[in-house]
Structures are given as C-alpha cells and as structure tokens.
Amino acid sequence: MKLGETTNEKDVRRITEARDIVKEIINFGVTEDHKLDILYFLTIELENRAAIEEITTILKKYRLGIKPDEESQYVNNEPDDKSTKLLGV
C-alpha cells in the first residue's frame, strides 16, 4: 500500500502544472514582448532576492520601454512649454 507521493512524483506533478500554465499563456496569443514582460513580472514575485536581481538584470536587456536604470524615453521629446508636463514626466 502506497502512502502519499514520492519526491519525484511531486516534482513531475509540479513541472506538469507549470507547463500547463505556460500552454495556457501561449494559447492566449501573446507576443514575444508579452512573454518577456510576463517573465519579468513573475520574477519580481519570487522570494529569493538574489534570483530576482540576476534574472531581472538579464530581462532588462530584452524588454522594451522604460527600464528602471534608464532615463525616461520622453527626455528631449517634450515641448518647450514646461506647463504641459504631465506628472513630471
């Protein structure tokens, strides 16, 4: 008589569940940019700070838009009239 799952069975179940989640995301019709954003947002939900720092550093090289360590993409593209600035951007 078997009582509970073995460690290997738990790992297989966990990996299968993760793969099923990925399939659902892909079936949703995401672009490459969406995938990178999803990876980034999942990464910042991790508890391991070292992993977060390493993974986000790599992802920042490939994600589009404003990155935390860069100036705003709107610098030098604003009109001369400073009163039109929205939220200091």
N, C-alpha and C positions, 0 to 999 in steps of 0.2 A: 504494500500500500504506500502511495506517494503522498507526502505532506508538503504542500506549497511548491513554489518554483525554485529551480536551481538558479545560481547567479547567471549562468549562460542563458537560461531561458528568459530571465528578466531582461538581460541585455538585448536579446533578439527581439523581445516584445517592444522595448523602448525604441530601438532602432527602426523597427517596422512602423511604429506610431509616428516617429519623426518623418520617415519617408512618406507616409500617407499625408501628413500635413504639407509637405513640400509639393506633392502631387496636386493637392487642392489649390495651393497658391498658383502653381503653373497653369492649372485648368481655369483659373480666374482670368487669365490673359494678361499677365504682367510683362512689362518691357525689361530690358537689361537694367535701365536706371531704377525701375521699381525694385528689382532684385537686390541691387546694391543698397538701396535705402532700407529695405526690409532687413538685410543682413546687419546694417548699421544699428537700426533700432532694436533688433533682437540682442545685439552685442551689448548695448548700453543697459540692458535688463539683467545682464549677468551679475553674479555676486563676487566673482573673482576679479579684483581691481587690476591686477597685472594683465590678465587676459583681455579685459576691456581696453586698457591702454594700448596693448600691442595690436589687437585686431582693428580698433578704430584708426590707429595710425596708418595701417595698410589700406583700409577702406577709404580714408580721406583722399588718397591718391587717385581714386577712381570715381568718386561721387561728384556729381555736378552741383553747381550752386555755391552758396556762401559756405565756406568751411570755417570752423571756429578759429583757426590760426591765421586767417587771411583777412585783409580789409574787405569792406563791403564791395560788392560788384558794382555799386552805384557811384563809387568815388569817381570824380571827374566827369560824371554824366549828368549832374544836376544842373538845373537852370541857375542863372546868376542871382535871381531873386531868392534870398535865403528864407523869406517868409512862406514860401511854398513847400518847405521841407516837411515831410510827414514823419512824426515821431523821431526826429533827429537822424533819419536815415540819409 
